[in-house]
Amino acid sequence: MRKFVAIAAAVMLTAGCSLFGSDEGGDGKVVLVTHDSFEFDQAVFDKFKSDTGITIEVRKSGDAGALTNQLVLTKSNPIGDIAFGVDNTFASRALTEGVFAEYRSPEAAKGPQRFAIDETGRLTAVDTGDVCVNVDPAGLAARGLTPPTSFEDLADPKFKDLLVVEDPATSSPGLAFLLATVSQYGQKDWQSYWGRLRANGVKVVAGWEEAYTQEFSGSSGKGPRPMVVSYASSPSAEVDEAGKPRTLALLDTCFRQVEYAGVLTGAKNTEGARKVLDLLLSEPFQVKVPEKMYVYPAREGVALPAAWVAAPAPDSPATLPAADIQANRERWIEQWRTAVRG
């Protein structure tokens, strides 16, 4: 994993300046509920504690879909003060259920506002990523195959039993990929496409961690399948000693994903949660987002790691209007179950 130096963040961390104001009495503890893929720089959290007196307790709760489901089920007795990781494929459900409280961070005006879902400020963008099929060229070459390039290629019998995807009911990348196929094939034909993937031996697992780290041959887990639903930026984590990526993202299969954070309705420490949200949008945290989670920071003007040259973003990732996702998500997931599981 290639590291990089963020001069602005280093100056802020070493000079002792605070973005959040002083808090002599301290605000105690803030519980940050998130998904299993959340990673952070402990030095940034330690500096935040020094500035504010707030200790951040991170509680991971499955993939983004599972996280959203849990937040909805526990909304009358929230499991934390702030949540990060609900994305644009699940956000409308969380907002409809009243999971998040209104808060407009002053840091949101520095880029995250570009991805606002509505005017309430209940959810604020922290990062963006493009969900795409990733392939392991070496794993394919061992089978005498060259990498596919399109959705249609994935259903070609020569790639039978080689693709692993995440369940859209529990995984945000899984749902994003489902939405990508809806965008690609339209309301009439996307289900038949998934029927062809099923016939071609697609494997479905619960979440990204299992799919990428256990099933994918191009990851450190050295799994059995050389094709996986992951991110356009994932190849930057698989760079060899010569600086070249060992994996490849299929940029014509991508769907734009935005991850949000918000203060939970009924939080025990609302004021502290607001300060933590400010932190997630601040430059010291945002500059570490690519390095730690391999997604793009929502804040504008944040430098990307040099290794990301090996993982270009798609020019035109698929998208769907939030209203369409909200109106059709549950029906599409049920139709997907029928198409894939029978």
C-alpha positions in Angstrom: 0.0 0.0 0.0 1.6 3.2 -1.2 1.8 6.0 1.3 1.8 9.7 0.5 2.5 12.9 2.4 -0.1 15.6 2.8 1.7 18.8 3.6 -1.3 20.8 4.7 -2.6 18.1 7.0 0.8 17.6 8.5 1.2 21.3 9.3 -2.2 21.3 11.0 -1.5 18.2 13.0 2.0 19.4 14.2 1.3 23.0 14.7 -1.4 22.4 17.2 -4.1 24.4 15.5 -7.7 23.3 15.8 -10.5 23.3 13.3 -13.1 22.6 15.9 -12.6 25.1 18.7 -11.5 24.4 22.2 -13.6 22.5 24.7 -12.1 22.8 28.1 -14.7 20.6 29.8 -14.8 18.1 26.9 -17.8 16.5 25.4 -17.0 13.0 26.5 -17.6 10.2 24.0 -19.1 10.1 20.6 -20.1 6.8 19.1 -19.5 6.6 15.3 -21.4 3.8 13.7 -20.0 2.7 10.3 -19.5 -0.1 7.9 -16.8 -2.8 8.0 -14.6 -1.1 5.4 -14.2 2.2 7.4 -10.5 3.0 8.0 -8.9 6.2 9.5 -5.7 7.7 10.6 -5.5 7.4 14.4 -3.3 10.5 14.6 -6.2 12.6 13.2 -8.6 11.2 15.8 -6.0 11.7 18.6 -5.5 15.4 17.6 -9.3 15.9 17.5 -9.5 14.5 21.1 -6.8 16.8 22.2 -8.6 19.8 20.7 -12.1 19.0 21.8 -12.0 16.5 24.7 -14.1 14.1 22.6 -13.2 10.4 22.3 -14.5 8.8 19.1 -15.6 5.2 19.6 -15.9 3.4 16.2 -18.5 0.6 15.9 -18.6 -1.3 12.7 -21.8 -2.8 11.6 -21.5 -4.9 8.4 -21.7 -3.5 4.9 -23.5 -0.3 4.1 -26.7 -2.0 3.3 -26.7 -3.9 6.6 -25.7 -0.6 8.4 -28.7 1.2 6.9 -31.0 -1.6 7.9 -29.7 -1.6 11.5 -30.1 2.2 11.7 -33.7 2.0 10.6 -34.5 -0.9 13.0 -33.0 1.0 15.9 -34.1 4.5 15.1 -36.2 4.8 18.3 -33.1 3.9 20.4 -30.1 4.8 18.2 -27.0 2.6 18.4 -24.7 5.7 18.1 -24.5 9.4 17.8 -23.3 9.7 14.2 -23.3 7.3 11.3 -21.0 7.2 8.3 -21.3 4.9 5.2 -24.9 5.2 4.1 -24.6 5.8 0.4 -26.8 7.2 -2.4 -28.3 3.7 -3.1 -29.7 3.5 0.5 -29.8 7.1 1.6 -33.4 7.7 0.5 -34.6 4.9 2.8 -32.7 6.3 5.8 -34.1 9.8 5.2 -37.7 8.5 4.7 -37.4 6.7 8.0 -36.2 9.8 9.9 -32.9 8.2 10.9 -30.8 11.4 10.6 -31.2 14.9 12.2 -30.7 18.1 10.4 -27.2 19.6 10.6 -25.4 21.8 8.1 -21.7 21.6 8.7 -19.7 24.7 7.8 -17.2 22.4 6.1 -19.9 21.1 3.7 -19.5 24.3 1.6 -16.0 23.2 0.6 -17.1 20.5 -1.8 -19.5 18.1 -0.2 -22.4 20.3 -1.1 -22.0 19.1 -4.8 -23.5 15.8 -3.7 -26.4 17.0 -1.5 -29.5 14.8 -1.7 -31.9 17.5 -0.5 -31.9 20.9 1.3 -32.3 19.5 4.9 -28.6 18.9 5.5 -29.4 15.6 7.2 -26.8 13.8 5.2 -23.4 15.2 4.0 -21.1 13.6 1.5 -17.8 12.4 2.8 -16.4 10.5 -0.2 -17.3 9.2 -3.7 -16.3 6.1 -5.6 -17.2 4.3 -8.7 -18.4 0.7 -8.4 -17.1 -1.4 -11.2 -16.1 -5.0 -12.1 -12.4 -5.6 -11.3 -10.4 -8.3 -13.0 -7.2 -10.2 -12.3 -5.5 -10.4 -15.7 -3.0 -13.0 -14.5 -5.7 -15.2 -13.1 -7.5 -15.0 -16.5 -4.4 -15.6 -18.4 -3.8 -18.8 -16.5 -7.1 -19.9 -18.0 -6.1 -18.8 -21.5 -8.4 -15.7 -21.3 -8.0 -12.0 -21.9 -10.0 -9.6 -19.7 -13.6 -8.8 -20.6 -14.5 -5.2 -21.4 -18.3 -4.9 -21.1 -21.4 -6.1 -19.3 -22.1 -8.5 -22.2 -18.7 -10.1 -21.9 -19.5 -11.0 -18.3 -22.3 -13.3 -19.5 -20.1 -15.0 -22.1 -19.8 -18.7 -21.4 -16.0 -18.5 -21.7 -16.1 -16.6 -18.3 -18.4 -19.1 -16.6 -17.9 -19.5 -12.9 -15.4 -16.6 -12.7 -17.4 -13.6 -11.4 -18.3 -12.9 -7.8 -20.8 -10.1 -6.8 -22.3 -8.8 -3.6 -25.9 -9.2 -2.6 -27.7 -5.9 -3.3 -30.0 -6.4 -0.3 -27.1 -6.2 2.2 -24.2 -4.5 0.2 -24.0 -1.0 -1.2 -21.5 -2.1 -4.0 -23.9 -5.0 -4.7 -26.8 -2.6 -5.1 -24.7 -0.1 -7.1 -23.9 -2.9 -9.6 -27.5 -3.9 -9.8 -28.4 -0.3 -10.5 -25.6 -0.2 -13.1 -27.3 -3.1 -15.0 -30.7 -1.3 -14.7 -29.1 1.8 -16.2 -27.5 -0.3 -18.9 -30.3 -2.6 -19.9 -33.4 -0.6 -18.9 -36.6 -1.8 -17.1 -37.4 -4.4 -19.7 -34.2 -6.3 -20.0 -32.1 -6.0 -16.9 -33.7 -9.1 -15.3 -33.0 -11.3 -18.3 -29.4 -10.1 -18.2 -29.1 -11.3 -14.6 -30.6 -14.6 -15.7 -27.8 -14.9 -18.1 -25.3 -14.2 -15.4 -26.9 -16.8 -13.2 -26.6 -19.4 -16.0 -23.0 -18.3 -16.3 -22.2 -19.3 -12.7 -22.1 -15.9 -11.0 -21.5 -16.3 -7.2 -23.3 -14.0 -4.8 -21.8 -13.2 -1.3 -23.1 -10.9 1.5 -20.6 -8.1 1.3 -17.5 -6.5 -0.3 -15.1 -7.7 2.3 -16.0 -11.3 1.6 -16.1 -10.8 -2.2 -12.8 -9.0 -2.5 -10.6 -10.4 0.2 -11.8 -14.0 0.1 -13.2 -14.8 -3.3 -11.1 -12.5 -5.6 -7.9 -14.0 -7.0 -6.3 -10.5 -7.4 -6.4 -9.6 -3.7 -4.2 -10.7 -0.9 -6.7 -13.5 -0.1 -5.9 -15.2 -3.5 -9.4 -16.5 -3.9 -10.6 -18.7 -6.7 -12.4 -16.1 -8.9 -10.6 -13.6 -11.1 -13.6 -11.1 -11.5 -15.3 -9.2 -8.7 -17.5 -6.2 -8.2 -15.3 -3.6 -6.4 -14.2 0.0 -7.2 -12.4 1.8 -10.0 -9.8 2.9 -7.5 -9.2 -0.7 -6.2 -6.3 -1.4 -8.6 -4.3 1.4 -6.7 -4.2 -1.0 -3.8 -2.7 -3.8 -5.9 0.4 -2.1 -7.3 3.5 -4.3 -7.8 7.1 -3.4 -7.0 7.4 -1.8 -10.5 4.6 0.5 -9.8 2.1 -1.2 -12.1 -1.3 -2.5 -10.9 -1.9 -6.2 -10.9 -5.6 -5.7 -11.3 -7.8 -3.8 -13.7 -11.2 -2.0 -13.4 -13.6 -2.3 -16.3 -14.6 1.3 -16.6 -17.6 0.6 -18.9 -19.3 -1.2 -16.0 -19.2 1.6 -13.3 -21.9 3.2 -11.2 -21.2 6.4 -9.2 -21.5 5.9 -5.4 -21.5 8.6 -2.8 -21.0 7.9 0.9 -22.6 10.2 3.5 -22.4 10.9 7.2 -25.1 12.3 9.5 -26.0 13.0 13.1 -28.5 10.4 14.3 -31.9 11.5 15.5 -32.1 11.0 19.3 -28.3 10.9 19.7 -27.0 11.0 23.2 -24.3 13.5 22.3 -25.7 15.6 19.5 -23.2 18.5 19.9 -20.2 16.1 20.0 -21.6 14.3 16.9 -21.8 17.6 15.0 -18.1 18.2 15.8 -17.2 14.7 14.6 -19.1 15.3 11.3 -17.0 18.5 10.9 -13.9 16.4 11.4 -14.9 13.9 8.7 -15.2 16.8 6.2 -12.0 18.5 7.4 -8.8 18.5 5.3 -6.8 16.4 7.8 -9.4 13.6 7.6 -10.2 14.0 3.9 -6.6 13.9 2.8 -6.3 10.4 4.2 -9.5 9.1 2.6 -7.9 7.8 -0.6 -5.0 6.2 1.3 -7.2 4.5 3.9 -10.4 3.6 2.0 -9.5 3.9 -1.7 -12.3 6.3 -2.5 -12.3 10.0 -3.6 -12.6 12.7 -0.9 -15.7 14.9 -1.2 -13.8 18.0 -0.2 -12.4 19.9 -3.2 -8.7 20.5 -3.7 -7.5 17.4 -1.8 -4.4 15.8 -3.5 -4.6 12.2 -4.5 -1.9 9.6 -3.9 0.6 9.1 -6.8 -0.4 5.4 -7.1 -3.8 6.5 -8.2 -2.4 7.2 -11.7 -2.7 3.5 -12.1 -6.5 3.6 -11.3 -8.2 6.3 -13.5 -11.8 7.1 -12.8 -14.4 6.4 -15.5 -15.4 9.4 -17.7 -19.1 8.6 -17.6 -20.2 6.3 -14.8 -23.8 5.3 -14.8 -26.2 7.1 -12.4 -29.9 7.0 -11.6 -32.0 9.7 -10.1 -32.4 9.4 -6.3 -36.2 9.5 -6.8 -36.1 6.5 -9.1 -33.9 4.5 -6.6 -36.3 5.3 -3.8 -39.4 4.4 -5.8 -38.0 1.1 -7.2 -35.2 -0.1 -4.9 -37.1 -2.8 -2.9 -39.0 -4.0 -6.0 -35.7 -4.2 -8.0 -34.1 -6.2 -5.2 -37.0 -8.7 -5.1 -36.9 -9.0 -8.9 -33.1 -9.6 -8.6 -33.7 -12.4 -6.1 -36.1 -14.1 -8.5 -33.7 -13.7 -11.4 -30.6 -14.9 -9.5 -31.9 -17.2 -6.9 -35.0 -18.5 -8.5 
